[in-house]
Amino acid sequence: MSIPERLAGKVAIVTGAGRGIGRTIADTLASEGASVAVAELNMEAAQESVDLITEAGGTAVAVALNLGKVETIAPMIDQVVAAFGRLDILVNNAGLVQINPFLKVEEEEWDRVMNVNLKGTFFCLQAAAKQMEKQGEGGRIISMSSISGRGGRADSSVYAASKMGIISITRSAALALADKNILVNAICPGIVPTPMWDQIDDERARLFGYEAGTARAALVEQVPLKRVAEAEEVSAVVAFLASSESSFITGQAINVDGGMEMD
Ligand SMILES: NC(=O)c1ccc[n+]([C@@H]2O[C@H](COP(=O)([O-])OP(=O)(O)OC[C@H]3O[C@@H](n4cnc5c(N)ncnc54)[C@H](O)[C@@H]3O)[C@@H](O)[C@H]2O)c1
């Protein structure tokens, strides 16, 4: 018996899907039957993700997006609607991190991280919601927060603030869009080995004199399940939140972290 595709006929945008968690999310949504737009700053990486999906029999297109420039968001959505006719699911995944001790943070870091992670996420969510409202059939929006958004971080305070802000935006949008049946949720991953995590390890090693790779190993000790996550363990939750099975869940931030945070 074949497993029914939960997202057949749906159209999804996944931002930052050229690598890392986003690439896996795009792949999972496509394997569930969605037509997927890989929205990226890095178009070469985006095309690689598209090729992987199409080679596996899925449907995908690469679209240009610089989440740090709000004016690139509406044309990106228009391009997706032109390609696939509608928009049902937005996965606000793109983001960036900087490791820097609290007392060393300067305005440039604040502006750069907040601009992409918080401002970009807000306006991408809003633009997708406007398209979904126009269609009048509801929709799903899932944004990538982090367990860093659940508390403070001495060496990545701006990143943590941006990720906590994403939880607030998720709750506000869930309230504002509930009457349109647009359900809005966030996911807070723990440690997922991606190029971003390699960057975190490298920056911690450089700034604090750790041996490369040891920062992650020390953190894994704090995970009750004593391991890092597979990106597929995050994308499975995204697919659930994008599907009709989660029809009574909105305004939530769900930890996918092996038990690191329990609030
Ligand atoms: N890896 C982890 O352990 C972890 C943990 C918690 C949360 N997260 C969050 O999950 C998301 C994905 O993380 P990842 O580890 O896969 O990151 P990554 O750095 O490996 O990949 C991020 C992707 O986003 C794209 N991107 C960056 N800036 C962009 C912009 N301005 N416009 C469009 N695209 C842009 C990059 O080109 C890249 O392909 C991020 O929001 C991150 O904060 C990751």
The ligand as an SDF file (V2000), in Angstrom:
LIG
                    3D

 44 48  0  0  0  0  0  0  0  0999 V2000
   21.8170   24.3030   12.6270 N   0  0  0  0  0  0  0  0  0  0  0  0
   21.3110   24.4130   13.8320 C   0  0  0  0  0  0  0  0  0  0  0  0
   21.7510   23.7600   14.7710 O   0  0  0  0  0  0  0  0  0  0  0  0
   20.1560   25.3600   14.0980 C   0  0  0  0  0  0  0  0  0  0  0  0
   19.6190   25.3820   15.3840 C   0  0  0  0  0  0  0  0  0  0  0  0
   18.5550   26.2210   15.6530 C   0  0  0  0  0  0  0  0  0  0  0  0
   18.0280   27.0220   14.6580 C   0  0  0  0  0  0  0  0  0  0  0  0
   18.5890   27.0030   13.4200 N   0  0  0  0  0  0  0  0  0  0  0  0
   17.9770   27.8750   12.4070 C   0  0  0  0  0  0  0  0  0  0  0  0
   17.5650   27.0990   11.2930 O   0  0  0  0  0  0  0  0  0  0  0  0
   17.7080   27.8640   10.0890 C   0  0  0  0  0  0  0  0  0  0  0  0
   18.5770   27.1120    9.0980 C   0  0  0  0  0  0  0  0  0  0  0  0
   19.8270   26.8560    9.7210 O   0  0  0  0  0  0  0  0  0  0  0  0
   21.0260   26.0750    9.0100 P   0  0  0  0  0  0  0  0  0  0  0  0
   21.8620   25.5320   10.0850 O   0  0  0  0  0  0  0  0  0  0  0  0
   20.4980   25.1930    7.9410 O   0  0  0  0  0  0  0  0  0  0  0  0
   21.8000   27.3330    8.3440 O   0  0  0  0  0  0  0  0  0  0  0  0
   22.8460   27.4100    7.1330 P   0  0  0  0  0  0  0  0  0  0  0  0
   23.6880   28.6030    7.3940 O   0  0  0  0  0  0  0  0  0  0  0  0
   23.5390   26.1180    6.9630 O   0  0  0  0  0  0  0  0  0  0  0  0
   21.9130   27.6860    5.8560 O   0  0  0  0  0  0  0  0  0  0  0  0
   21.2180   28.9090    5.7670 C   0  0  0  0  0  0  0  0  0  0  0  0
   20.7800   29.1460    4.3300 C   0  0  0  0  0  0  0  0  0  0  0  0
   20.1090   30.4150    4.3160 O   0  0  0  0  0  0  0  0  0  0  0  0
   20.5740   31.1830    3.2140 C   0  0  0  0  0  0  0  0  0  0  0  0
   20.5150   32.6080    3.5450 N   0  0  0  0  0  0  0  0  0  0  0  0
   21.2810   33.2790    4.4240 C   0  0  0  0  0  0  0  0  0  0  0  0
   20.9890   34.5830    4.4170 N   0  0  0  0  0  0  0  0  0  0  0  0
   19.9860   34.7350    3.5050 C   0  0  0  0  0  0  0  0  0  0  0  0
   19.2740   35.8640    3.0290 C   0  0  0  0  0  0  0  0  0  0  0  0
   19.5560   37.0990    3.4650 N   0  0  0  0  0  0  0  0  0  0  0  0
   18.3050   35.6730    2.1150 N   0  0  0  0  0  0  0  0  0  0  0  0
   18.0490   34.4270    1.6330 C   0  0  0  0  0  0  0  0  0  0  0  0
   18.7060   33.3300    2.0380 N   0  0  0  0  0  0  0  0  0  0  0  0
   19.6740   33.4730    2.9470 C   0  0  0  0  0  0  0  0  0  0  0  0
   22.0180   30.7390    2.9960 C   0  0  0  0  0  0  0  0  0  0  0  0
   22.4470   31.0090    1.6630 O   0  0  0  0  0  0  0  0  0  0  0  0
   21.9490   29.2530    3.3380 C   0  0  0  0  0  0  0  0  0  0  0  0
   21.6720   28.4710    2.1900 O   0  0  0  0  0  0  0  0  0  0  0  0
   18.2940   29.2170   10.5100 C   0  0  0  0  0  0  0  0  0  0  0  0
   17.2480   30.1490   10.6790 O   0  0  0  0  0  0  0  0  0  0  0  0
   18.9350   28.9050   11.8470 C   0  0  0  0  0  0  0  0  0  0  0  0
   19.0440   30.0380   12.6640 O   0  0  0  0  0  0  0  0  0  0  0  0
   19.6400   26.1900   13.1020 C   0  0  0  0  0  0  0  0  0  0  0  0
  1  2  1  0
  2  3  2  0
  2  4  1  0
  4  5  1  0
  4 44  2  0
  5  6  2  0
  6  7  1  0
  7  8  2  0
  8  9  1  0
  8 44  1  0
  9 10  1  0
  9 42  1  0
 10 11  1  0
 11 12  1  0
 11 40  1  0
 12 13  1  0
 13 14  1  0
 14 15  2  0
 14 16  1  0
 14 17  1  0
 17 18  1  0
 18 19  2  0
 18 20  1  0
 18 21  1  0
 21 22  1  0
 22 23  1  0
 23 24  1  0
 23 38  1  0
 24 25  1  0
 25 26  1  0
 25 36  1  0
 26 27  1  0
 26 35  1  0
 27 28  2  0
 28 29  1  0
 29 30  1  0
 29 35  2  0
 30 31  1  0
 30 32  2  0
 32 33  1  0
 33 34  2  0
 34 35  1  0
 36 37  1  0
 36 38  1  0
 38 39  1  0
 40 41  1  0
 40 42  1  0
 42 43  1  0
M  CHG  2   8   1  16  -1
M  END
$$$$
